[in-house]
Amino acid sequence: MSSTKPSSRFFTVGLITSWYSSNIGVLLLNKYLLSNYGFKYPIFLTMCHMTACSLFSYVAIAWLRIVPLQTLRSRVQFAKIFTLSMVFCASVVSGNISLRFLPVSFNQAIGATTPFFTAVFAYAMTFNFVFFL
């Protein structure tokens, strides 16, 4: 028997559902703006996306206290977080730019391969494999 309370299960299911819904909504809205509406600024859409994520994260942390506030412990930690942020931002920019040229279904099919490649690269990095090109 599971020790998880039903209310926490509903909360988790609600979070997952809202995450999927918001991702699908953002993707379809970006596709509509870039392709059908003729909006020509995918980097501006990325800026709006990042600003909204920052604001909602601040609300979730500071006001709703869904997760605890965490402080940076060192410059090395800051550098790692900054690098991850820049890579994520570049990924979102690339995704928004690609929506102008690709159908949403293909975009989603490519995105569905992310867990596979993440696992492959994590395995390779864990065991220090060298890829020969």
NORURDA-V335373 format. One record per residue. N is the residue number from 0. RES is the residue in one letter. D_CENTER is the distance of its C-alpha to the mean C-alpha in Angstrom with 1 decimal. Layout:
n-><N;N>
res-><RES;RES>
d_center-><D_CENTER;D_CENTER>
//
This chain:
n-><0;1;2;3;4;5;6;7;8;9;10;11;12;13;14;15;16;17;18;19;20;21;22;23;24;25;26;27;28;29;30;31;32;33;34;35;36;37;38;39;40;41;42;43;44;45;46;47;48;49;50;51;52;53;54;55;56;57;58;59;60;61;62;63;64;65;66;67;68;69;70;71;72;73;74;75;76;77;78;79;80;81;82;83;84;85;86;87;88;89;90;91;92;93;94;95;96;97;98;99;100;101;102;103;104;105;106;107;108;109;110;111;112;113;114;115;116;117;118;119;120;121;122;123;124;125;126;127;128;129;130;131;132>
res-><M;S;S;T;K;P;S;S;R;F;F;T;V;G;L;I;T;S;W;Y;S;S;N;I;G;V;L;L;L;N;K;Y;L;L;S;N;Y;G;F;K;Y;P;I;F;L;T;M;C;H;M;T;A;C;S;L;F;S;Y;V;A;I;A;W;L;R;I;V;P;L;Q;T;L;R;S;R;V;Q;F;A;K;I;F;T;L;S;M;V;F;C;A;S;V;V;S;G;N;I;S;L;R;F;L;P;V;S;F;N;Q;A;I;G;A;T;T;P;F;F;T;A;V;F;A;Y;A;M;T;F;N;F;V;F;F;L>
d_center-><33.4;30.0;30.1;27.0;28.1;27.6;26.2;23.4;22.7;22.5;20.2;17.8;18.2;17.7;14.4;13.2;14.8;13.5;9.8;10.9;13.1;10.9;8.4;11.8;13.3;11.1;11.5;15.2;15.9;14.6;16.7;19.6;19.6;19.5;21.8;24.0;24.3;24.6;22.3;22.3;19.8;16.2;15.7;16.9;14.3;11.6;13.7;13.9;10.2;9.9;13.2;12.5;9.5;12.2;14.9;13.6;12.7;16.2;17.8;16.4;17.6;20.8;22.2;21.0;20.9;18.4;17.6;20.0;19.9;19.7;21.5;21.2;24.0;24.6;24.0;22.8;20.0;19.2;19.3;16.9;14.3;15.1;14.7;11.3;10.3;12.2;10.9;7.2;9.1;11.3;8.8;7.8;11.6;12.7;10.9;12.6;15.7;15.9;15.9;19.2;20.8;19.2;19.5;16.5;17.9;17.8;14.3;13.3;15.9;14.5;11.0;13.0;14.5;11.5;12.9;16.3;15.7;13.9;17.0;19.3;18.2;18.1;21.6;22.8;21.8;23.4;26.6;26.8;27.2;28.0;27.0;29.8;29.1>
//
